[in-house]
Amino acid sequence: MSPGLMKMWISLGAIALMFIAVFTIMFSRAKLKGFLRFIFSGFAYLCVIIAGILMILVVFSGPVSE
């Protein structure tokens, strides 16, 4: 697999993590209460942090020379 294609898949994974985080935080704020709400919110924020780190790595790794 070429480096450019690998960077594309990593970026798509980060975008998927952001979507998961959005839907998880919406669900936890609308339907849950108590400790379970805290767990779901923590998972959502963890997804956002991981997605952000992945995006930063992809952007700052520079262009791919083929």
C-alpha positions as CSV (number, residue, x, y, z in Angstrom):
1,M,0.0,0.0,0.0
2,S,1.4,3.4,-1.0
3,P,2.1,6.0,1.7
4,G,-0.5,8.4,0.2
5,L,-3.2,5.7,0.3
6,M,-2.3,4.9,3.9
7,K,-2.6,8.6,4.9
8,M,-6.0,8.6,3.2
9,W,-7.3,5.6,5.3
10,I,-5.9,7.2,8.5
11,S,-7.8,10.4,7.7
12,L,-11.0,8.5,7.0
13,G,-10.6,6.7,10.3
14,A,-10.2,10.0,12.1
15,I,-13.4,11.3,10.4
16,A,-15.3,8.2,11.4
17,L,-14.1,8.7,15.0
18,M,-15.5,12.3,14.9
19,F,-18.9,11.0,13.7
20,I,-18.9,8.4,16.4
21,A,-18.1,11.1,18.9
22,V,-20.9,13.4,17.7
23,F,-23.6,10.7,17.8
24,T,-22.3,9.4,21.2
25,I,-22.4,12.8,22.8
26,M,-25.8,13.6,21.4
27,F,-27.1,10.3,22.7
28,S,-25.6,10.7,26.1
29,R,-27.0,14.2,26.6
30,A,-30.5,13.4,25.3
31,K,-31.2,9.9,26.8
32,L,-28.8,9.1,29.6
33,K,-28.4,10.2,33.2
34,G,-25.9,9.6,36.0
35,F,-22.8,7.6,35.7
36,L,-23.6,6.1,32.3
37,R,-23.8,9.6,30.9
38,F,-20.4,10.3,32.2
39,I,-19.0,7.1,30.6
40,F,-20.5,7.8,27.2
41,S,-19.3,11.5,27.3
42,G,-15.8,10.4,28.3
43,F,-15.7,7.9,25.4
44,A,-16.9,10.6,23.0
45,Y,-14.2,13.1,24.1
46,L,-11.6,10.3,23.9
47,C,-12.7,9.7,20.3
48,V,-12.3,13.4,19.5
49,I,-8.9,13.6,21.1
50,I,-7.6,10.5,19.1
51,A,-9.1,11.9,15.9
52,G,-7.4,15.2,16.4
53,I,-4.1,13.6,17.0
54,L,-4.4,11.5,13.9
55,M,-5.4,14.5,11.8
56,I,-2.4,16.5,13.1
57,L,-0.1,13.6,12.3
58,V,-1.4,13.4,8.8
59,V,-1.3,17.1,8.1
60,F,2.2,17.7,9.5
61,S,3.7,14.6,7.9
62,G,3.9,16.6,4.7
63,P,3.3,15.6,1.1
64,V,3.9,12.2,-0.2
65,S,6.4,11.8,-3.0
66,E,5.5,9.0,-5.4
